[in-house]
């Protein structure tokens, strides 16, 4: 009878959730995919570069209207403000700093005064991509990585590039120019699009239909009390993770379809863009690996334009500045700020602790995998594997704790409330923070 109930549940899940979810996912993005393909064709037909930039801008504006309707005006306003600041500071060597401050002020005013929280919450992703693109261009101009000041059409074509303006990811100005040049639409290009889109739909189904019912329907574990709260926290974390993978793979799809996301080695062209590495998150070596694998383009952006710029303050202050910048880009959200700042402390403590242990034992137990020619004496000993496995389990523990906040039942159109964050972590006895504190004390003792 129990087996029949399980089969009935699985059939209902497939018919009532899996198929409708996949269909709705396709319905929401088919116009975006079509416009990306049209822009790609225009870039291949040999039109002038001005026409290509114009098509990128027009396509971006169209999909912004499809997703946000008239609220798209706020994304356009941010883009125009960015170009105005860049133009006014075109003789300065600190354009990156000035533009970053201007964007911060604009986003704070937008969230606190100009726009209602529900509308801003919906546009947060596009606003973040626009801000990252503009800031990276400003710093590249300061550093000479971009030699000439872009025209307004070049700038808006880059900012509103149809392949990244909705779901991201961030791409550099030089990568956008390479995309506009137009590479061949070969089988490898099509295969990358198809594979990324299939993966995105698969992750959407897992996030919506599988993860919320992980225990006990798919993994028969029946417990009550604190263990039940931890299992429910793990369900929330997995659901949130796969929703991120869905967006990541979908952004790969739109980016490649629009002509970006490739690398060239001599005459060898590879469509090899990778936005996220799910296996490194679900089965991590360390929290440092989780942070970098969650969103690779954003991780590179934060490292290049924030962390390295703040490194003169010291390693720990630079880490705090980096995670603070990430929190501000994501908006004034208490739960995201709490998660990101907690991540900053956790990754720093883990990094310094494992670095100290690796020096004491001369073992390959650093947060990142050692190269084959490292100087450690102990590389493949069983106890080395055991220590790395312990830190992997600790990372999963931290991820479960942090991911417990992302409960779909508690979210409204404005996001999560601060009381929700405090309640969720209180239910888990603030365990991750206590463990982090314990690791920090142990680090200082040794």
Secondary structure as UniProt FT lines:
FT   HELIX           2..13
FT   HELIX           14..18
FT   HELIX           19..44
FT   TURN            45..46
FT   HELIX           49..68
FT   HELIX           69..71
FT   HELIX           72..88
FT   TURN            89..91
FT   HELIX           95..109
FT   HELIX           110..114
FT   HELIX           117..143
FT   HELIX           152..159
FT   TURN            162..167
FT   HELIX           173..181
FT   HELIX           187..205
FT   HELIX           206..210
FT   HELIX           211..213
FT   HELIX           214..218
FT   HELIX           226..257
FT   TURN            258..259
FT   STRAND          263..265
FT   TURN            266..267
FT   STRAND          268..270
FT   HELIX           278..282
FT   HELIX           287..294
FT   HELIX           296..302
FT   HELIX           303..307
FT   HELIX           308..310
FT   HELIX           311..313
FT   HELIX           315..329
FT   HELIX           334..361
FT   TURN            372..373
FT   HELIX           382..403
FT   TURN            404..405
FT   HELIX           408..410
FT   TURN            413..414
FT   HELIX           418..427
FT   TURN            428..430
FT   HELIX           431..445
//
